[in-house]
Amino acid sequence: MRESSTFDALVIGAGVAGLFCATELADAGLRVGVLEARACPGGRARSWHHAGMGLEVDVGPHVISSEHVHFMRMLRRVGTATQVDWQPGILVTLLEERRLLDVASVSWPPPLHLLANGPMTLRRLGVRASLSHWPVIREAARVDEAGLRALDAVDAFSWLGSKGMAAEAIDWFWRSTLLSLLNVPLEECSAASALRIFRLMLGRSGYHFGFPRVGLSQLYVPGCSAAIRERGGEVYTRSAVRALDVQDGFVRGVRLRSGALLLAPWCILALPPWHAAPLLARTREPLLAPLQATARRFLGAPYTSTVLALDRRLGPRRFWARVWDPEDLNTDFYDLANIRPELAGAGSVVACNAIGPNAHPEWSEQAVVARTLQELQDFAPAAREARVLGASVHRIRGAVPQPRPGTETLRPGARTAVTGLLLAGDWTDTALPCSMESAARSAALAAEVILQRTIALAPPETYGLVGLLRSRRAK
Ligand SMILES: Cc1cc2nc3c(=O)[nH]c(=O)nc-3n(C[C@H](O)[C@H](O)[C@H](O)COP(=O)(O)OP(=O)(O)OC[C@H]3O[C@@H](n4cnc5c(N)ncnc54)[C@H](O)[C@@H]3O)c2cc1C
């Protein structure tokens, strides 16, 4: 990289958003420089070789859903879509007091698909608590984007209470779902974000999960980097951007921590909010002060992610989740021995996530491993005799931006007040929960500003009877 290299576009941050955006631009013929502060690309969806266990470990296990349409489009582009191991039929296996409950995934017209799990819900919650969902179902079926946003100031716990939701239903369904999908306790979650996700669960069917058969970085980093290089661009690691260079309301380029100045007519800031805010502060551009203040409002959920290699197999399941309990450590579990072909012949390798208040950053690694093993024993009796052959505990301070009350309506769009400066990243206004899919859609939204053609797909909408009700109401 020369002192004042010139590119068609500079992308700051080599996570899913930055690499996908750079690939879209490179495919359109642009020479793109991607600048990454760390020694390796991938951001919050990265993996590395763990010498002790002899395997590629992820920063924390990630699931891909059938709703990850932008993310899968990019995997198809880089030739790795077949590296996702889909689990149709069962959405998730729930573990509750040592009992396993398979939640079915069916493609019946919404909301009839809910009937597939109706008997299980009735058995677990009883008639009164199950029916207490009715006012929320009614609202979710009718609400439009404006109605959703109007609920942003309210927390999900108060809002569900105001709708008469039974306490058992809140604890059993809502706490588990929102902690694992939105990474936030109910009391600290925007009602708008909670209703957005429930509305899609109600008005879409057949959704199911898939698991990467390779380490997360392998899914997209080599393919995107190759696409960027093919057009004369590059992914520069250990290249932290210190500040943007802005003059007369136009972005000119970026200044690296090393002092080098790189020039481009377009700069895409593809950072999480907690990294974007200090960079914007160092830029000292009054036009960017409101964006800096917005970025400061977003806080990341802490995660503790653990991998345990065991000397025996726990069973054939790929994925299970514990029903919410305040005393738990981990929420979701993945047996990589049933997902990754290279681990097929040996004992189980279980990767799991502890999220938000359950992440317990104050616990020692030993305590995390011991509790994880105990939670595996609830899942499979074979874990009681199992020996731990290797363990990795990874703590992430800011894993995913939490949708706290007031933040759903603050999510910024791709354009900024500075001409030529665009935003991407999971936290931007994609109408999706913060995730790899949101990062991928944000990449498409930023690329379409530069390329002046539609690239992003429309946000997911409800269909079936729920969609019919919505469109009749809109008329
Ligand atoms: C443990 C864990 C589990 C998760 N589970 C799931 C899941 O199951 N499904 C799902 O869809 N999503 C999941 N997510 C969320 C998903 O990983 C993120 O939403 C997504 O990766 C965000 O991508 P991004 O490109 O927006 O940001 P990032 O990945 O954060 O990329 C930003 C990049 O910018 C770099 N950077 C920061 N500052 C600078 C600077 N000044 N100069 C240059 N570079 C800089 C960072 O190092 C980083 O590489 C999970 C995340 C974690 C951590």
The ligand as a MOL file (V3000), in Angstrom:
LIG
                    3D

  0  0  0     0  0            999 V3000
M  V30 BEGIN CTAB
M  V30 COUNTS 53 58 0 0 0
M  V30 BEGIN ATOM
M  V30 1 C -20.6420 -15.3990 19.4070 0
M  V30 2 C -21.5240 -14.8550 18.3260 0
M  V30 3 C -22.6080 -15.5930 17.8970 0
M  V30 4 C -23.4120 -15.1060 16.8610 0
M  V30 5 N -24.4190 -15.8880 16.3720 0
M  V30 6 C -25.0150 -15.5430 15.2130 0
M  V30 7 C -25.8850 -16.4390 14.5560 0
M  V30 8 O -26.1360 -17.5470 15.0320 0
M  V30 9 N -26.4410 -16.0610 13.3650 0
M  V30 10 C -26.1950 -14.8290 12.7970 0
M  V30 11 O -26.7010 -14.5550 11.7080 0
M  V30 12 N -25.4070 -13.9450 13.4360 0
M  V30 13 C -24.7970 -14.2650 14.6100 0
M  V30 14 N -23.9380 -13.4020 15.2240 0
M  V30 15 C -23.8590 -12.0110 14.7310 0
M  V30 16 C -22.9680 -11.8670 13.5070 0
M  V30 17 O -21.7090 -12.4470 13.7250 0
M  V30 18 C -22.8060 -10.3780 13.2310 0
M  V30 19 O -24.0690 -9.7770 13.1340 0
M  V30 20 C -22.0520 -10.1120 11.9350 0
M  V30 21 O -20.9130 -10.9160 11.8140 0
M  V30 22 C -21.6560 -8.6290 11.9200 0
M  V30 23 O -20.8970 -8.3460 10.7740 0
M  V30 24 P -20.4480 -6.8610 10.4580 0
M  V30 25 O -19.6750 -6.9250 9.1950 0
M  V30 26 O -21.6020 -5.9500 10.5380 0
M  V30 27 O -19.4740 -6.4120 11.6560 0
M  V30 28 P -18.0930 -7.0450 12.1750 0
M  V30 29 O -18.0800 -8.4990 11.9630 0
M  V30 30 O -17.9000 -6.5490 13.5620 0
M  V30 31 O -16.9800 -6.4130 11.2230 0
M  V30 32 C -16.3460 -5.1770 11.4920 0
M  V30 33 C -14.8550 -5.3020 11.2530 0
M  V30 34 O -14.2610 -4.0030 11.3880 0
M  V30 35 C -13.0000 -4.1360 12.0160 0
M  V30 36 N -12.6360 -2.8230 12.5770 0
M  V30 37 C -13.0570 -2.2280 13.7160 0
M  V30 38 N -12.5170 -0.9930 13.8450 0
M  V30 39 C -11.7450 -0.7960 12.7500 0
M  V30 40 C -10.9450 0.2950 12.2840 0
M  V30 41 N -10.8250 1.4510 12.9700 0
M  V30 42 N -10.2650 0.1490 11.1170 0
M  V30 43 C -10.3650 -0.9970 10.3710 0
M  V30 44 N -11.1110 -2.0630 10.7760 0
M  V30 45 C -11.8040 -1.9550 11.9350 0
M  V30 46 C -13.2450 -5.2170 13.0560 0
M  V30 47 O -12.0310 -5.8000 13.4680 0
M  V30 48 C -14.1470 -6.1860 12.2700 0
M  V30 49 O -13.3800 -7.1540 11.5790 0
M  V30 50 C -23.1510 -13.8310 16.2970 0
M  V30 51 C -22.0740 -13.0710 16.7530 0
M  V30 52 C -21.2580 -13.5760 17.7510 0
M  V30 53 C -20.0650 -12.7560 18.1850 0
M  V30 END ATOM
M  V30 BEGIN BOND
M  V30 1 1 1 2
M  V30 2 1 2 3
M  V30 3 2 2 52
M  V30 4 2 3 4
M  V30 5 1 4 5
M  V30 6 1 4 50
M  V30 7 2 5 6
M  V30 8 1 6 7
M  V30 9 1 6 13
M  V30 10 2 7 8
M  V30 11 1 7 9
M  V30 12 1 9 10
M  V30 13 2 10 11
M  V30 14 1 10 12
M  V30 15 2 12 13
M  V30 16 1 13 14
M  V30 17 1 14 15
M  V30 18 1 14 50
M  V30 19 1 15 16
M  V30 20 1 16 17
M  V30 21 1 16 18
M  V30 22 1 18 19
M  V30 23 1 18 20
M  V30 24 1 20 21
M  V30 25 1 20 22
M  V30 26 1 22 23
M  V30 27 1 23 24
M  V30 28 2 24 25
M  V30 29 1 24 26
M  V30 30 1 24 27
M  V30 31 1 27 28
M  V30 32 2 28 29
M  V30 33 1 28 30
M  V30 34 1 28 31
M  V30 35 1 31 32
M  V30 36 1 32 33
M  V30 37 1 33 34
M  V30 38 1 33 48
M  V30 39 1 34 35
M  V30 40 1 35 36
M  V30 41 1 35 46
M  V30 42 1 36 37
M  V30 43 1 36 45
M  V30 44 2 37 38
M  V30 45 1 38 39
M  V30 46 1 39 40
M  V30 47 2 39 45
M  V30 48 1 40 41
M  V30 49 2 40 42
M  V30 50 1 42 43
M  V30 51 2 43 44
M  V30 52 1 44 45
M  V30 53 1 46 47
M  V30 54 1 46 48
M  V30 55 1 48 49
M  V30 56 2 50 51
M  V30 57 1 51 52
M  V30 58 1 52 53
M  V30 END BOND
M  V30 END CTAB
M  END
